[in-house]
Amino acid sequence: MVGKFKTGAETDAEKVVQNGFRKLGENRWAATEFLKPLDGRDCG
């Protein structure tokens, strides 16, 4: 299943990154090239 986020949307994510994708939740991943951390957040 593919989902979409609107530009500027915020979501929680995990520190797990595999093959250029960051885990957002159970069976939910997003390409890291489209993500950026919020100010003050540690994305390790």
N, CA, C, O and CB atoms as a CASP TS submission, in Angstrom:
PFRMAT TS
TARGET T0000
AUTHOR 0000-0000-0000
METHOD Language model
MODEL 1
PARENT N/A
ATOM      1  N   MET     1       0.849  -1.188   0.000  1.00  0.00           N
ATOM      2  CA  MET     1       0.000   0.000   0.000  1.00  0.00           C
ATOM      3  C   MET     1       0.888   1.243   0.000  1.00  0.00           C
ATOM      4  O   MET     1       1.891   1.307   0.711  1.00  0.00           O
ATOM      5  CB  MET     1      -0.962   0.003   1.230  1.00  0.00           C
ATOM      6  N   VAL     2       0.514   2.193  -0.782  1.00  0.00           N
ATOM      7  CA  VAL     2       1.256   3.454  -0.874  1.00  0.00           C
ATOM      8  C   VAL     2       0.386   4.555  -0.294  1.00  0.00           C
ATOM      9  O   VAL     2      -0.813   4.625  -0.564  1.00  0.00           O
ATOM     10  CB  VAL     2       1.663   3.781  -2.355  1.00  0.00           C
ATOM     11  N   GLY     3       1.004   5.414   0.506  1.00  0.00           N
ATOM     12  CA  GLY     3       0.280   6.536   1.078  1.00  0.00           C
ATOM     13  C   GLY     3       0.926   7.838   0.651  1.00  0.00           C
ATOM     14  O   GLY     3       1.966   7.842  -0.008  1.00  0.00           O
ATOM     15  N   LYS     4       0.309   8.934   1.027  1.00  0.00           N
ATOM     16  CA  LYS     4       0.828  10.253   0.680  1.00  0.00           C
ATOM     17  C   LYS     4       0.806  11.153   1.901  1.00  0.00           C
ATOM     18  O   LYS     4      -0.037  11.017   2.788  1.00  0.00           O
ATOM     19  CB  LYS     4       0.015  10.881  -0.467  1.00  0.00           C
ATOM     20  N   PHE     5       1.756  12.078   1.921  1.00  0.00           N
ATOM     21  CA  PHE     5       1.771  13.153   2.903  1.00  0.00           C
ATOM     22  C   PHE     5       1.727  14.457   2.123  1.00  0.00           C
ATOM     23  O   PHE     5       2.307  14.559   1.042  1.00  0.00           O
ATOM     24  CB  PHE     5       3.039  13.078   3.842  1.00  0.00           C
ATOM     25  N   LYS     6       1.057  15.431   2.655  1.00  0.00           N
ATOM     26  CA  LYS     6       1.081  16.755   2.035  1.00  0.00           C
ATOM     27  C   LYS     6       2.421  17.407   2.355  1.00  0.00           C
ATOM     28  O   LYS     6       3.030  17.108   3.382  1.00  0.00           O
ATOM     29  CB  LYS     6      -0.112  17.643   2.535  1.00  0.00           C
ATOM     30  N   THR     7       2.874  18.285   1.490  1.00  0.00           N
ATOM     31  CA  THR     7       4.113  19.023   1.730  1.00  0.00           C
ATOM     32  C   THR     7       4.017  19.742   3.059  1.00  0.00           C
ATOM     33  O   THR     7       3.038  20.440   3.327  1.00  0.00           O
ATOM     34  CB  THR     7       4.399  20.026   0.586  1.00  0.00           C
ATOM     35  N   GLY     8       5.040  19.571   3.898  1.00  0.00           N
ATOM     36  CA  GLY     8       5.064  20.224   5.203  1.00  0.00           C
ATOM     37  C   GLY     8       4.382  19.430   6.302  1.00  0.00           C
ATOM     38  O   GLY     8       4.351  19.868   7.452  1.00  0.00           O
ATOM     39  N   ALA     9       3.828  18.258   5.963  1.00  0.00           N
ATOM     40  CA  ALA     9       3.165  17.435   6.978  1.00  0.00           C
ATOM     41  C   ALA     9       4.183  16.929   7.989  1.00  0.00           C
ATOM     42  O   ALA     9       5.355  16.740   7.665  1.00  0.00           O
ATOM     43  CB  ALA     9       2.425  16.248   6.323  1.00  0.00           C
ATOM     44  N   GLU    10       3.725  16.713   9.213  1.00  0.00           N
ATOM     45  CA  GLU    10       4.594  16.198  10.271  1.00  0.00           C
ATOM     46  C   GLU    10       4.088  14.828  10.708  1.00  0.00           C
ATOM     47  O   GLU    10       2.883  14.583  10.767  1.00  0.00           O
ATOM     48  CB  GLU    10       4.648  17.180  11.480  1.00  0.00           C
ATOM     49  N   THR    11       5.030  13.942  11.013  1.00  0.00           N
ATOM     50  CA  THR    11       4.681  12.609  11.497  1.00  0.00           C
ATOM     51  C   THR    11       5.801  12.103  12.389  1.00  0.00           C
ATOM     52  O   THR    11       6.940  12.558  12.290  1.00  0.00           O
ATOM     53  CB  THR    11       4.428  11.628  10.317  1.00  0.00           C
ATOM     54  N   ASP    12       5.476  11.174  13.247  1.00  0.00           N
ATOM     55  CA  ASP    12       6.502  10.525  14.046  1.00  0.00           C
ATOM     56  C   ASP    12       7.250   9.534  13.163  1.00  0.00           C
ATOM     57  O   ASP    12       6.709   9.025  12.181  1.00  0.00           O
ATOM     58  CB  ASP    12       5.885   9.816  15.287  1.00  0.00           C
ATOM     59  N   ALA    13       8.494   9.269  13.525  1.00  0.00           N
ATOM     60  CA  ALA    13       9.298   8.295  12.790  1.00  0.00           C
ATOM     61  C   ALA    13      10.241   7.617  13.774  1.00  0.00           C
ATOM     62  O   ALA    13      10.485   8.113  14.874  1.00  0.00           O
ATOM     63  CB  ALA    13      10.094   8.973  11.624  1.00  0.00           C
ATOM     64  N   GLU    14      10.753   6.496  13.361  1.00  0.00           N
ATOM     65  CA  GLU    14      11.713   5.772  14.177  1.00  0.00           C
ATOM     66  C   GLU    14      13.118   6.055  13.677  1.00  0.00           C
ATOM     67  O   GLU    14      13.290   6.646  12.611  1.00  0.00           O
ATOM     68  CB  GLU    14      11.422   4.259  14.160  1.00  0.00           C
ATOM     69  N   LYS    15      14.125   5.639  14.438  1.00  0.00           N
ATOM     70  CA  LYS    15      15.510   5.866  14.029  1.00  0.00           C
ATOM     71  C   LYS    15      16.004   4.803  13.062  1.00  0.00           C
ATOM     72  O   LYS    15      17.171   4.821  12.670  1.00  0.00           O
ATOM     73  CB  LYS    15      16.411   5.906  15.243  1.00  0.00           C
ATOM     74  N   VAL    16      15.141   3.883  12.674  1.00  0.00           N
ATOM     75  CA  VAL    16      15.511   2.797  11.769  1.00  0.00           C
ATOM     76  C   VAL    16      15.517   3.298  10.329  1.00  0.00           C
ATOM     77  O   VAL    16      14.514   3.818   9.839  1.00  0.00           O
ATOM     78  CB  VAL    16      14.542   1.603  11.922  1.00  0.00           C
ATOM     79  N   VAL    17      16.662   3.138   9.652  1.00  0.00           N
ATOM     80  CA  VAL    17      16.785   3.504   8.241  1.00  0.00           C
ATOM     81  C   VAL    17      17.358   2.303   7.499  1.00  0.00           C
ATOM     82  O   VAL    17      18.382   1.750   7.903  1.00  0.00           O
ATOM     83  CB  VAL    17      17.692   4.780   8.050  1.00  0.00           C
ATOM     84  N   GLN    18      16.702   1.900   6.419  1.00  0.00           N
ATOM     85  CA  GLN    18      17.177   0.790   5.597  1.00  0.00           C
ATOM     86  C   GLN    18      17.026   1.151   4.133  1.00  0.00           C
ATOM     87  O   GLN    18      15.959   1.576   3.689  1.00  0.00           O
ATOM     88  CB  GLN    18      16.409  -0.514   5.919  1.00  0.00           C
ATOM     89  N   ASN    19      18.113   0.974   3.386  1.00  0.00           N
ATOM     90  CA  ASN    19      18.085   1.206   1.939  1.00  0.00           C
ATOM     91  C   ASN    19      17.503   2.564   1.548  1.00  0.00           C
ATOM     92  O   ASN    19      16.794   2.674   0.547  1.00  0.00           O
ATOM     93  CB  ASN    19      17.292   0.119   1.272  1.00  0.00           C
ATOM     94  N   GLY    20      17.803   3.592   2.337  1.00  0.00           N
ATOM     95  CA  GLY    20      17.344   4.940   2.005  1.00  0.00           C
ATOM     96  C   GLY    20      15.924   5.254   2.436  1.00  0.00           C
ATOM     97  O   GLY    20      15.368   6.281   2.046  1.00  0.00           O
ATOM     98  N   PHE    21      15.328   4.372   3.245  1.00  0.00           N
ATOM     99  CA  PHE    21      13.973   4.596   3.739  1.00  0.00           C
ATOM    100  C   PHE    21      13.973   4.606   5.258  1.00  0.00           C
ATOM    101  O   PHE    21      14.635   3.779   5.884  1.00  0.00           O
ATOM    102  CB  PHE    21      13.009   3.518   3.206  1.00  0.00           C
ATOM    103  N   ARG    22      13.236   5.535   5.857  1.00  0.00           N
ATOM    104  CA  ARG    22      13.104   5.618   7.315  1.00  0.00           C
ATOM    105  C   ARG    22      11.768   5.015   7.718  1.00  0.00           C
ATOM    106  O   ARG    22      10.741   5.264   7.087  1.00  0.00           O
ATOM    107  CB  ARG    22      13.220   7.094   7.815  1.00  0.00           C
ATOM    108  N   LYS    23      11.800   4.224   8.773  1.00  0.00           N
ATOM    109  CA  LYS    23      10.582   3.577   9.261  1.00  0.00           C
ATOM    110  C   LYS    23       9.715   4.593   9.991  1.00  0.00           C
ATOM    111  O   LYS    23      10.174   5.274  10.908  1.00  0.00           O
ATOM    112  CB  LYS    23      10.923   2.389  10.193  1.00  0.00           C
ATOM    113  N   LEU    24       8.462   4.688   9.576  1.00  0.00           N
ATOM    114  CA  LEU    24       7.511   5.589  10.219  1.00  0.00           C
ATOM    115  C   LEU    24       6.636   4.834  11.212  1.00  0.00           C
ATOM    116  O   LEU    24       6.135   5.420  12.171  1.00  0.00           O
ATOM    117  CB  LEU    24       6.640   6.288   9.171  1.00  0.00           C
ATOM    118  N   GLY    25       6.455   3.561  10.989  1.00  0.00           N
ATOM    119  CA  GLY    25       5.610   2.742  11.844  1.00  0.00           C
ATOM    120  C   GLY    25       5.512   1.351  11.256  1.00  0.00           C
ATOM    121  O   GLY    25       6.235   1.017  10.316  1.00  0.00           O
ATOM    122  N   GLU    26       4.642   0.555  11.791  1.00  0.00           N
ATOM    123  CA  GLU    26       4.478  -0.814  11.312  1.00  0.00           C
ATOM    124  C   GLU    26       4.103  -0.819   9.830  1.00  0.00           C
ATOM    125  O   GLU    26       3.039  -0.332   9.446  1.00  0.00           O
ATOM    126  CB  GLU    26       3.406  -1.552  12.140  1.00  0.00           C
ATOM    127  N   ASN    27       4.989  -1.374   9.006  1.00  0.00           N
ATOM    128  CA  ASN    27       4.780  -1.451   7.554  1.00  0.00           C
ATOM    129  C   ASN    27       4.587  -0.085   6.902  1.00  0.00           C
ATOM    130  O   ASN    27       3.902   0.032   5.886  1.00  0.00           O
ATOM    131  CB  ASN    27       3.581  -2.319   7.255  1.00  0.00           C
ATOM    132  N   ARG    28       5.189   0.944   7.486  1.00  0.00           N
ATOM    133  CA  ARG    28       5.117   2.297   6.909  1.00  0.00           C
ATOM    134  C   ARG    28       6.533   2.847   6.803  1.00  0.00           C
ATOM    135  O   ARG    28       7.221   2.976   7.816  1.00  0.00           O
ATOM    136  CB  ARG    28       4.209   3.248   7.779  1.00  0.00           C
ATOM    137  N   TRP    29       6.972   3.168   5.608  1.00  0.00           N
ATOM    138  CA  TRP    29       8.312   3.675   5.345  1.00  0.00           C
ATOM    139  C   TRP    29       8.215   4.875   4.417  1.00  0.00           C
ATOM    140  O   TRP    29       7.270   4.995   3.637  1.00  0.00           O
ATOM    141  CB  TRP    29       9.214   2.575   4.731  1.00  0.00           C
ATOM    142  N   ALA    30       9.206   5.770   4.507  1.00  0.00           N
ATOM    143  CA  ALA    30       9.263   6.921   3.600  1.00  0.00           C
ATOM    144  C   ALA    30      10.711   7.140   3.186  1.00  0.00           C
ATOM    145  O   ALA    30      11.632   6.938   3.978  1.00  0.00           O
ATOM    146  CB  ALA    30       8.675   8.206   4.272  1.00  0.00           C
ATOM    147  N   ALA    31      10.901   7.553   1.945  1.00  0.00           N
ATOM    148  CA  ALA    31      12.245   7.828   1.437  1.00  0.00           C
ATOM    149  C   ALA    31      12.856   8.982   2.219  1.00  0.00           C
ATOM    150  O   ALA    31      12.239  10.037   2.365  1.00  0.00           O
ATOM    151  CB  ALA    31      12.211   8.154  -0.081  1.00  0.00           C
ATOM    152  N   THR    32      14.069   8.778   2.721  1.00  0.00           N
ATOM    153  CA  THR    32      14.720   9.806   3.535  1.00  0.00           C
ATOM    154  C   THR    32      14.960  11.093   2.753  1.00  0.00           C
ATOM    155  O   THR    32      15.056  12.164   3.352  1.00  0.00           O
ATOM    156  CB  THR    32      16.039   9.283   4.074  1.00  0.00           C
ATOM    157  N   GLU    33      15.058  11.010   1.434  1.00  0.00           N
ATOM    158  CA  GLU    33      15.302  12.219   0.637  1.00  0.00           C
ATOM    159  C   GLU    33      14.146  13.207   0.741  1.00  0.00           C
ATOM    160  O   GLU    33      14.322  14.389   0.447  1.00  0.00           O
ATOM    161  CB  GLU    33      15.532  11.848  -0.826  1.00  0.00           C
ATOM    162  N   PHE    34      12.974  12.747   1.153  1.00  0.00           N
ATOM    163  CA  PHE    34      11.816  13.626   1.272  1.00  0.00           C
ATOM    164  C   PHE    34      11.516  14.027   2.710  1.00  0.00           C
ATOM    165  O   PHE    34      10.529  14.714   2.975  1.00  0.00           O
ATOM    166  CB  PHE    34      10.612  12.959   0.679  1.00  0.00           C
ATOM    167  N   LEU    35      12.373  13.597   3.641  1.00  0.00           N
ATOM    168  CA  LEU    35      12.131  13.859   5.063  1.00  0.00           C
ATOM    169  C   LEU    35      13.173  14.807   5.622  1.00  0.00           C
ATOM    170  O   LEU    35      14.316  14.828   5.166  1.00  0.00           O
ATOM    171  CB  LEU    35      12.132  12.552   5.862  1.00  0.00           C
ATOM    172  N   LYS    36      12.774  15.592   6.611  1.00  0.00           N
ATOM    173  CA  LYS    36      13.742  16.392   7.349  1.00  0.00           C
ATOM    174  C   LYS    36      13.261  16.454   8.800  1.00  0.00           C
ATOM    175  O   LYS    36      12.058  16.484   9.058  1.00  0.00           O
ATOM    176  CB  LYS    36      13.902  17.838   6.725  1.00  0.00           C
ATOM    177  N   PRO    37      14.205  16.474   9.745  1.00  0.00           N
ATOM    178  CA  PRO    37      13.810  16.508  11.156  1.00  0.00           C
ATOM    179  C   PRO    37      13.251  17.870  11.550  1.00  0.00           C
ATOM    180  O   PRO    37      13.649  18.899  11.004  1.00  0.00           O
ATOM    181  CB  PRO    37      15.000  16.160  12.047  1.00  0.00           C
ATOM    182  N   LEU    38      12.340  17.864  12.485  1.00  0.00           N
ATOM    183  CA  LEU    38      11.849  19.115  13.064  1.00  0.00           C
ATOM    184  C   LEU    38      12.956  19.708  13.928  1.00  0.00           C
ATOM    185  O   LEU    38      13.805  18.969  14.428  1.00  0.00           O
ATOM    186  CB  LEU    38      10.542  18.884  13.902  1.00  0.00           C
ATOM    187  N   ASP    39      12.964  21.010  14.111  1.00  0.00           N
ATOM    188  CA  ASP    39      13.970  21.650  14.953  1.00  0.00           C
ATOM    189  C   ASP    39      13.972  21.021  16.342  1.00  0.00           C
ATOM    190  O   ASP    39      12.926  20.833  16.963  1.00  0.00           O
ATOM    191  CB  ASP    39      13.714  23.166  15.051  1.00  0.00           C
ATOM    192  N   GLY    40      15.167  20.703  16.806  1.00  0.00           N
ATOM    193  CA  GLY    40      15.305  20.139  18.148  1.00  0.00           C
ATOM    194  C   GLY    40      15.077  18.643  18.238  1.00  0.00           C
ATOM    195  O   GLY    40      15.124  18.084  19.334  1.00  0.00           O
ATOM    196  N   ARG    41      14.832  17.977  17.118  1.00  0.00           N
ATOM    197  CA  ARG    41      14.601  16.537  17.118  1.00  0.00           C
ATOM    198  C   ARG    41      15.887  15.801  16.757  1.00  0.00           C
ATOM    199  O   ARG    41      16.687  16.282  15.955  1.00  0.00           O
ATOM    200  CB  ARG    41      13.471  16.166  16.135  1.00  0.00           C
ATOM    201  N   ASP    42      16.072  14.640  17.353  1.00  0.00           N
ATOM    202  CA  ASP    42      17.240  13.804  17.076  1.00  0.00           C
ATOM    203  C   ASP    42      16.800  12.629  16.192  1.00  0.00           C
ATOM    204  O   ASP    42      16.055  11.753  16.632  1.00  0.00           O
ATOM    205  CB  ASP    42      17.900  13.293  18.410  1.00  0.00           C
ATOM    206  N   CYS    43      17.263  12.628  14.970  1.00  0.00           N
ATOM    207  CA  CYS    43      16.863  11.561  14.047  1.00  0.00           C
ATOM    208  C   CYS    43      17.927  10.487  13.923  1.00  0.00           C
ATOM    209  O   CYS    43      17.800   9.572  13.110  1.00  0.00           O
ATOM    210  CB  CYS    43      16.561  12.136  12.678  1.00  0.00           C
ATOM    211  N   GLY    44      18.985  10.597  14.734  1.00  0.00           N
ATOM    212  CA  GLY    44      20.059   9.611  14.777  1.00  0.00           C
ATOM    213  C   GLY    44      20.200   8.832  13.601  1.00  0.00           C
ATOM    214  O   GLY    44      21.076   7.971  13.532  1.00  0.00           O
TER
END
